[in-house]
Amino acid sequence: MLPLKHKRLWLVLSVLLVAYVVYGSLAPDPPIEAPGNYDKLEHFFVYLLLAVWFTALFPRGRYWVVVVGLLVLAWRWKLLQQSMGLGRIGDPLT
């Protein structure tokens, strides 16, 4: 991994990216909605984007931090979606 020239900028962009994804996952009317029943495909690509983004920011030996962080984030989203009661479903199979 090369050292980042503008580390603060990358950190701010990373926080904004995660905030946007969290908002899109928890908003009653999501800003972008997958047509039909393709929401699992949408989830896959969002997590792929986050994985690629954060593995580019971490050294190879710390990739496990990215994996654990994304798993915890996904688990928390499902719990929050279930507890909000705003039309979102917290079931990981739906």
C-alpha positions as CSV (number, residue, x, y, z in Angstrom):
1,M,0.0,0.0,0.0
2,L,1.3,3.4,-0.9
3,P,1.1,6.2,1.6
4,L,-1.9,8.5,1.1
5,K,-1.1,12.0,0.1
6,H,-4.3,13.5,1.5
7,K,-5.1,11.2,4.4
8,R,-7.7,13.5,6.0
9,L,-9.6,13.9,2.7
10,W,-9.7,10.1,2.3
11,L,-11.0,9.7,5.8
12,V,-13.7,12.4,5.3
13,L,-14.8,10.7,2.1
14,S,-14.8,7.4,3.8
15,V,-17.1,8.6,6.6
16,L,-19.4,10.3,4.0
17,L,-19.6,7.1,2.0
18,V,-20.5,5.0,5.0
19,A,-23.0,7.7,6.2
20,Y,-24.7,7.7,2.8
21,V,-24.9,3.9,2.7
22,V,-26.3,3.8,6.3
23,Y,-28.9,6.5,5.4
24,G,-29.9,4.6,2.2
25,S,-30.2,1.4,4.2
26,L,-32.3,2.9,7.0
27,A,-34.4,5.6,5.3
28,P,-38.1,4.7,4.9
29,D,-38.0,5.8,1.3
30,P,-34.5,4.9,0.1
31,P,-32.8,7.3,-2.3
32,I,-32.0,4.5,-4.7
33,E,-34.2,1.4,-4.9
34,A,-33.5,-1.7,-6.8
35,P,-36.3,-2.7,-9.3
36,G,-38.3,-5.8,-8.6
37,N,-36.7,-8.2,-6.1
38,Y,-33.1,-7.3,-6.8
39,D,-32.3,-5.8,-3.4
40,K,-29.9,-8.7,-2.5
41,L,-28.0,-7.9,-5.7
42,E,-28.0,-4.2,-4.6
43,H,-26.7,-5.2,-1.2
44,F,-23.9,-7.3,-2.8
45,F,-22.7,-4.4,-4.9
46,V,-22.8,-1.9,-2.0
47,Y,-20.8,-4.2,0.2
48,L,-18.4,-4.9,-2.7
49,L,-17.9,-1.1,-3.1
50,L,-17.3,-0.7,0.6
51,A,-14.9,-3.7,0.7
52,V,-12.9,-2.4,-2.3
53,W,-12.8,1.2,-0.9
54,F,-11.6,0.2,2.6
55,T,-9.1,-2.5,1.5
56,A,-7.5,0.3,-0.6
57,L,-7.1,2.3,2.5
58,F,-5.7,-0.4,4.8
59,P,-2.5,-2.4,4.5
60,R,-2.9,-6.1,3.5
61,G,-2.3,-7.3,7.0
62,R,-5.3,-5.4,8.3
63,Y,-7.9,-6.6,5.8
64,W,-9.4,-8.6,8.6
65,V,-10.4,-5.3,10.2
66,V,-12.3,-4.4,7.0
67,V,-14.1,-7.8,6.9
68,V,-15.1,-7.6,10.6
69,G,-16.1,-4.0,10.3
70,L,-18.4,-4.7,7.3
71,L,-19.9,-7.8,9.0
72,V,-20.7,-5.8,12.2
73,L,-22.1,-2.9,10.1
74,A,-24.4,-5.3,8.2
75,W,-25.6,-7.0,11.4
76,R,-26.3,-3.6,13.0
77,W,-28.3,-2.4,10.0
78,K,-30.5,-5.4,10.1
79,L,-31.1,-4.9,13.9
80,L,-31.9,-1.2,13.3
81,Q,-34.1,-1.9,10.4
82,Q,-36.1,-4.4,12.4
83,S,-36.4,-2.1,15.5
84,M,-37.3,1.1,13.6
85,G,-40.8,0.1,12.4
86,L,-40.7,2.4,9.4
87,G,-41.5,-0.2,6.7
88,R,-38.0,-1.8,6.6
89,I,-37.6,-5.5,7.2
90,G,-34.7,-6.7,9.4
91,D,-34.9,-10.3,8.2
92,P,-31.6,-11.2,6.5
93,L,-33.4,-13.7,4.2
94,T,-35.9,-11.2,2.7
